[in-house]
């Protein structure tokens, strides 16, 4: 192997690029390899035709402010949070702010400020937990691990006794239980609970959706309060999710790192349980001192490494990671007369409705009464469809794709009658497409479900929560490790701390 680097990073997902930029900034010779012709993984803006450019997989989020500052990134942003709108058949749509909530319940409007205050505090505590490298429990902790947990404990203590206890209590709760403690209106409850199940194959009555509600609240920068400008770096949304990728790629290159596209990694070269380099699909071999993979843990460990080089128990745990993708995307190019307002619109009439949508997915069926999250950008409409399970019980995605399109469009047409006549082009992305095109095993956008048995020191698997693997010099840095899920860059930032 003639080409040698300090670090090879597999995949140009945003976490891989964050890690690459930090390491290149340190003076390391860094190479990032991407199997597609375009970079970004699931954080990508791409064209599906003339005047038909969309955020194809991830439709919102931004990097943590400290990452933007450390890497001196320039990101075009909007300066106010978009409205979060729960669609109602009579056109009396709920916007999640105090004034709009008052039309549904005076009592709920009076509780909204307290709820937002608690959620913001809970999100800040979770952010501190994500910044902490989790020890490899039940392994013996090192002094370094102890300092990290001490800092997290201090953050919890500074939150105040009441908020600390409420945060810990909220994690195992269901979203339904959590919102019922604050609100009486079913419309308000369901709108908030829908945030908890976004990208998750869980229902709002599932244990642990209190945690996913806080997680998604954190990654969204909260939900809209009033249409006022935000402080710099706080919860701002990037104009086109691909701008995150472009800014990170520019940073990698500015620090001297290299990025190669159409360079699919076939396997990681292992010698005596030590990662030595990678072998590309074209047969090229490239050596490195350290290999980072921003691909999901199952793909990295079971395909790029292989079971033969891993301990049997570790293989079993890796095989047991719950991916369970159940998301499809439908992008519509319109003539601009679709009638859908700006912001994030959700079809979530009641908590029971959302739970029934999840029930179908449990049995390998596409939900007939579906949870939709819809965003617009000028003439394009992007529909996030749940639940569309990767594994269909009695059919295949080659057959069911058109059904998903029709269901989504018919459901939205109830609220926006002009939508159907405005459509001029469309693009469907099924869970199979998420796997085959975007490299997401089982269509799992989060690289593994965010669940109580797959978070903190149990992510991706118990005993391996600090980015390390049984293969020396091979580390995980994608969304499947602690801190990952959605768009934040935390996993890519944290792996650099482990390498120091």
C-alpha positions in Angstrom: 0.0 0.0 0.0 1.8 3.1 -1.3 -0.6 5.8 -0.2 -0.5 6.4 3.6 -2.5 8.8 5.7 -2.7 9.5 9.5 -6.4 9.0 9.3 -8.9 7.6 6.8 -12.6 8.5 7.3 -15.2 6.3 5.7 -18.2 8.3 4.5 -18.8 12.0 4.1 -21.8 12.2 6.4 -21.7 15.3 8.5 -20.2 13.6 11.5 -17.4 12.2 9.3 -16.7 15.6 7.9 -16.7 17.2 11.4 -14.1 14.7 12.6 -12.1 15.2 9.4 -12.0 19.0 9.8 -10.9 18.8 13.4 -8.1 16.3 12.6 -7.0 18.2 9.6 -6.9 21.4 11.7 -4.5 19.5 14.0 -2.2 19.0 11.1 -3.1 15.3 10.5 -2.9 14.0 6.9 -6.6 13.1 6.4 -8.5 11.3 3.6 -12.3 11.1 3.5 -13.8 8.4 1.2 -17.3 8.6 -0.3 -18.9 5.9 -2.4 -21.4 8.2 -4.1 -20.6 10.9 -6.6 -21.8 13.6 -4.2 -20.9 14.1 -0.6 -23.0 14.5 2.5 -24.6 11.1 3.3 -28.1 11.9 4.5 -27.3 15.6 5.0 -27.5 16.4 1.3 -29.3 18.8 -1.0 -29.6 17.3 -4.4 -31.4 17.8 -7.7 -34.0 15.4 -9.2 -34.7 17.6 -12.3 -34.7 21.1 -13.6 -35.8 23.5 -10.8 -36.3 20.5 -8.5 -33.7 20.7 -5.8 -34.5 19.3 -2.3 -33.1 18.3 1.0 -33.5 14.6 0.1 -33.3 12.9 3.6 -32.7 15.2 6.5 -34.9 18.2 6.3 -33.8 20.2 9.4 -31.2 20.8 12.0 -27.8 22.5 12.4 -24.4 21.9 13.9 -23.7 22.6 17.5 -22.5 26.3 18.0 -19.2 25.1 19.4 -18.4 23.2 16.3 -19.3 26.1 14.1 -17.0 28.3 16.2 -14.1 25.8 16.4 -14.0 25.2 12.7 -14.8 28.8 11.7 -17.7 27.7 9.5 -19.7 30.1 7.5 -23.3 28.9 7.3 -26.1 30.9 5.7 -29.0 30.8 8.2 -32.4 32.3 8.8 -32.7 34.4 11.9 -36.0 33.1 13.2 -37.5 29.7 14.0 -40.1 28.6 11.4 -43.6 28.0 12.6 -44.6 24.5 13.8 -48.1 24.0 12.5 -50.5 21.2 13.3 -53.0 20.9 10.4 -56.7 20.9 11.2 -59.4 19.9 8.6 -61.4 23.0 9.2 -58.4 25.2 8.4 -58.1 26.4 12.0 -54.5 25.3 12.2 -52.6 25.2 15.5 -49.3 27.0 15.6 -47.2 26.2 18.6 -47.1 29.5 20.3 -49.1 31.0 23.2 -51.5 33.1 21.1 -52.5 30.2 18.8 -52.8 27.7 21.6 -55.2 30.0 23.4 -57.7 29.4 20.6 -57.8 25.7 21.7 -57.3 26.1 25.5 -56.7 29.1 27.7 -55.2 26.8 30.3 -52.8 25.2 27.9 -51.7 28.7 26.7 -50.9 29.6 30.3 -48.8 26.4 30.7 -46.9 26.8 27.4 -44.2 29.0 28.7 -43.4 26.7 31.6 -43.3 23.7 29.3 -40.9 25.4 26.9 -38.7 26.5 29.9 -38.5 22.9 31.1 -37.8 21.4 27.6 -35.1 24.0 27.0 -33.5 23.1 30.3 -33.9 19.3 29.7 -32.3 19.8 26.2 -29.3 21.6 27.7 -28.8 18.8 30.2 -29.0 16.2 27.4 -26.5 18.3 25.3 -24.1 18.2 28.2 -24.6 14.4 28.4 -23.8 14.1 24.7 -20.7 16.1 25.2 -19.5 13.6 27.7 -17.6 10.5 26.5 -19.5 7.6 28.0 -17.4 5.1 29.9 -17.4 1.5 28.7 -19.7 0.1 31.5 -19.6 -2.4 33.0 -15.8 -2.2 32.3 -13.6 -0.5 34.8 -13.6 3.2 34.5 -10.5 5.2 33.9 -9.6 8.4 35.6 -10.4 10.3 32.4 -13.9 8.6 32.3 -14.4 9.7 35.9 -13.7 13.4 35.1 -16.2 13.3 32.3 -18.9 11.9 34.5 -18.0 14.4 37.2 -18.5 17.3 34.8 -21.9 15.8 33.8 -22.9 15.4 37.4 -22.0 19.0 38.0 -24.1 20.1 35.1 -27.1 18.1 36.5 -26.6 19.7 39.9 -26.4 23.2 38.5 -29.7 22.6 36.8 -31.4 22.7 40.2 -32.9 19.9 42.1 -36.4 20.2 40.6 -35.3 20.3 36.9 -32.7 17.6 37.5 -35.3 15.2 38.9 -37.9 16.1 36.3 -35.3 15.5 33.5 -34.4 12.0 34.9 -38.0 11.2 35.4 -39.0 12.3 31.9 -36.5 10.0 30.0 -38.3 6.7 30.5 -41.8 8.3 30.3 -43.9 8.1 27.2 -44.5 11.3 25.2 -48.2 10.9 26.0 -47.6 10.9 29.7 -45.3 13.8 29.5 -47.6 16.1 27.5 -50.6 15.1 29.6 -48.9 16.6 32.6 -48.9 20.0 31.0 -51.8 20.2 28.5 -55.5 19.3 28.3 -56.2 19.9 24.6 -55.7 16.8 22.5 -54.6 18.9 19.5 -51.8 20.5 21.5 -50.8 17.2 23.0 -50.6 15.4 19.7 -48.6 18.2 18.0 -45.9 18.1 20.6 -46.0 14.2 20.8 -45.3 14.1 17.1 -41.9 15.6 17.6 -41.0 12.6 19.9 -41.7 10.0 17.2 -40.0 11.8 14.3 -37.5 9.3 12.7 -38.3 6.7 15.3 -40.2 3.5 15.0 -42.1 4.1 18.2 -45.5 5.4 19.1 -46.2 8.3 21.5 -47.4 5.7 24.0 -44.0 3.9 23.9 -41.8 4.1 27.0 -38.8 6.2 26.3 -40.4 8.7 23.9 -40.0 11.3 26.7 -36.3 10.9 25.9 -36.8 11.1 22.1 -38.9 14.2 22.6 -36.1 15.9 24.4 -33.5 14.7 21.9 -35.5 16.0 18.9 -36.3 19.2 20.7 -32.5 19.7 21.2 -31.7 19.0 17.6 -34.5 21.3 16.3 -33.4 24.1 18.6 -36.8 24.0 20.3 -40.1 24.9 18.7 -41.4 28.3 17.7 -42.4 30.7 20.4 -42.7 34.0 18.7 -41.4 35.2 15.3 -38.5 37.1 16.7 -34.8 36.9 15.7 -32.7 34.4 17.6 -29.3 34.9 19.2 -26.4 34.0 16.9 -26.0 30.2 16.8 -29.0 29.3 18.8 -31.4 26.9 17.1 -31.0 28.5 13.7 -32.0 26.6 10.6 -29.7 26.4 7.6 -31.1 27.4 4.2 -30.7 24.0 2.5 -29.3 21.3 4.6 -26.5 20.6 2.1 -25.0 23.9 3.1 -23.8 22.2 6.2 -22.0 19.6 4.1 -20.5 22.2 1.8 -19.2 24.3 4.7 -17.6 21.3 6.4 -16.1 20.1 3.1 -14.6 23.5 2.5 -13.2 23.5 6.1 -11.6 20.0 5.6 -9.9 21.2 2.4 -8.8 24.5 3.9 -7.0 22.6 6.6 -5.3 20.4 4.1 -7.5 17.3 4.2 -8.6 15.4 1.1 -12.0 14.2 0.0 -12.5 11.5 -2.7 -15.9 10.7 -4.2 -16.8 7.5 -6.1 -14.4 5.7 -3.8 -16.4 2.9 -2.2 -14.7 1.1 0.7 -15.1 -2.7 0.1 -13.5 -3.7 3.4 -11.2 -2.6 6.2 -7.8 -4.3 6.1 -7.1 -6.0 9.4 -3.8 -7.6 10.6 -3.5 -9.1 14.0 -6.7 -7.3 15.2 -5.3 -4.0 14.1 -6.8 -1.8 11.4 -4.1 -1.1 8.8 -6.1 0.5 6.0 -8.9 0.1 3.5 -9.5 -1.8 0.3 -11.6 0.0 -2.3 -14.2 -1.6 -4.6 -11.7 -1.1 -7.5 -9.0 -3.0 -5.7 -7.0 0.0 -4.6 -5.4 -0.3 -1.1 -4.8 2.7 1.1 -3.0 2.5 4.5 -3.5 4.7 7.6 -2.6 4.8 11.2 -6.3 5.3 12.3 -9.6 4.4 10.6 -12.8 6.2 11.4 -16.1 5.1 10.1 -19.1 7.4 9.9 -21.2 4.6 8.4 -23.6 2.9 10.7 -22.3 0.3 13.2 -23.9 -2.7 11.5 -22.5 -1.9 8.1 -19.0 -1.0 9.5 -18.6 -4.0 11.7 -20.5 -6.8 10.0 -19.6 -5.9 6.4 -16.5 -3.8 6.2 -14.7 -5.7 9.0 -16.6 -9.0 9.1 -17.6 -11.4 11.9 -14.5 -13.5 11.4 -12.3 -10.7 13.0 -14.6 -9.9 15.9 -15.4 -11.7 19.2 -18.5 -13.9 19.0 -20.4 -12.0 21.8 -19.6 -8.7 20.2 -20.9 -9.9 16.8 -24.1 -11.1 18.5 -24.6 -7.7 20.1 -24.0 -5.9 16.9 -26.4 -8.1 15.0 -29.0 -7.2 17.7 -28.8 -3.4 17.2 -32.3 -2.3 16.4 -32.3 -0.3 13.1 -36.0 -0.6 12.2 -36.3 2.1 9.5 -39.9 3.1 8.9 -39.5 6.4 7.0 -40.2 7.3 3.4 -39.7 10.6 1.7 -41.9 12.1 -1.0 -40.6 15.2 -2.8 -43.0 17.2 -5.0 -42.1 19.8 -7.6 -45.1 22.1 -8.1 -46.0 25.1 -10.0 -46.0 27.1 -6.7 -49.7 27.0 -6.1 -49.7 24.1 -3.6 -51.1 26.4 -0.8 -49.0 24.9 2.0 -47.7 27.6 4.4 -44.0 28.1 5.2 -42.8 26.3 8.3 -43.1 22.7 9.5 -46.6 21.3 9.0 -47.7 18.0 10.7 -50.7 15.7 10.3 -51.2 14.7 13.9 -54.8 15.1 15.0 -54.6 13.1 18.2 -52.2 11.0 20.2 -54.3 8.0 19.6 -54.1 8.6 15.8 -50.3 8.7 16.0 -50.3 5.5 18.1 -52.5 3.7 15.5 -50.1 4.8 12.7 -47.3 3.1 14.6 -49.4 0.0 15.2 -49.4 -0.8 11.5 -45.6 -0.6 11.3 -45.3 -3.1 14.2 -47.0 -5.7 11.9 -45.0 -4.9 8.8 -47.8 -2.8 7.2 -47.8 0.7 5.7 -49.9 3.0 7.9 -53.2 4.0 6.2 -53.7 6.8 8.8 -50.2 8.3 8.6 -48.1 10.8 10.5 -46.8 13.3 8.0 -44.3 16.2 8.5 -44.2 18.6 5.6 -41.8 21.4 4.7 -41.7 23.7 1.7 -39.1 25.6 -0.2 -40.5 27.9 -2.9 -42.1 25.5 -5.5 -41.0 22.2 -3.8 -42.9 20.3 -1.1 -41.0 17.7 1.0 -43.1 15.1 2.8 -41.7 13.0 5.7 -43.9 9.8 5.8 -44.3 7.6 8.8 -44.8 4.8 9.1 -43.4 2.9 6.2 -41.5 -0.1 7.6 -38.4 -1.4 5.8 -39.6 -5.0 6.2 -43.0 -5.4 4.6 -45.0 -8.5 5.7 -46.9 -9.3 2.6 -45.4 -7.2 -0.1 -42.3 -5.4 -1.4 -41.2 -1.8 -1.9 -41.2 -2.3 -5.7 -45.0 -2.8 -5.4 -45.8 -0.5 -2.5 -44.0 2.7 -3.6 -46.8 4.1 -5.6 -49.2 3.4 -2.7 -47.1 5.5 -0.4 -47.1 8.4 -2.8 -50.8 8.3 -3.2 -51.5 8.0 0.5 -49.3 11.0 1.3 -50.7 13.2 -1.5 -54.4 12.2 -0.8 -53.9 12.9 2.9 -52.4 16.4 2.3 -55.1 17.2 -0.3 -57.7 17.1 2.5 -56.0 20.2 3.9 -54.7 21.8 0.7 -57.2 21.1 -2.2 -54.9 22.8 -4.8 -51.9 20.5 -4.1 -52.7 17.7 -6.6 -53.2 20.1 -9.6 -50.0 21.9 -8.7 -47.7 18.8 -9.0 -45.4 18.7 -12.0 -42.8 16.2 -10.9 -42.2 13.9 -7.9 -39.5 11.8 -6.3 -40.1 8.9 -3.9 -37.4 7.7 -1.5 -38.4 4.4 0.2 -36.6 2.7 3.2 -35.0 0.4 0.6 -33.7 3.5 -1.2 -32.4 4.9 2.0 -30.4 1.7 2.4 -29.2 1.2 -1.2 -28.6 4.8 -2.2 -27.7 6.5 1.1 -26.1 3.5 2.9 -28.5 3.4 5.8 -28.9 -0.2 7.0 -32.6 -1.1 7.0 -33.4 2.5 6.2 -32.5 3.6 9.7 -31.8 7.3 9.4 -30.4 7.5 13.0 -28.0 4.5 12.4 -30.0 2.7 15.1 -33.2 3.5 16.9 -33.0 6.0 19.8 -34.3 3.8 22.5 -33.7 3.3 26.3 -31.6 0.2 25.6 -29.6 2.0 22.9 -28.6 5.4 24.4 -25.9 6.8 26.7 -23.5 4.0 27.6 -25.5 1.4 25.7 -25.1 3.1 22.3 -24.3 1.4 20.0 -24.0 -1.6 22.3 -23.3 -2.1 26.0 -19.6 -1.9 26.8 -18.6 -0.1 23.6 -19.9 3.5 24.1 -16.7 5.4 23.6 -16.2 5.1 19.8 -13.8 2.2 20.2 -14.2 -1.3 18.7 -12.4 -4.6 19.3 -10.2 -3.8 16.4 -7.3 -1.5 17.4 -7.2 1.8 15.6 -10.7 1.4 14.3 -13.3 3.9 15.7 -16.9 4.7 15.0 -18.0 8.3 14.5 -21.4 8.2 12.9 -24.9 8.8 14.2 -25.0 5.2 15.6 -22.8 6.1 18.6 -23.5 8.2 21.7 -24.7 11.7 20.9 -25.8 10.8 17.4 -29.2 10.9 15.8 -30.3 13.8 13.6 -28.0 16.6 12.6 -25.7 18.0 15.3 -22.1 16.9 14.5 -21.6 15.7 18.1 -20.4 12.2 17.3 -17.7 13.6 14.9 -16.6 16.1 17.5 -16.4 13.6 20.3 -14.4 10.9 18.5 -11.6 13.5 18.2 -11.5 13.8 22.0 -11.1 10.1 22.3 -8.1 10.1 19.8 -6.2 12.7 21.9 
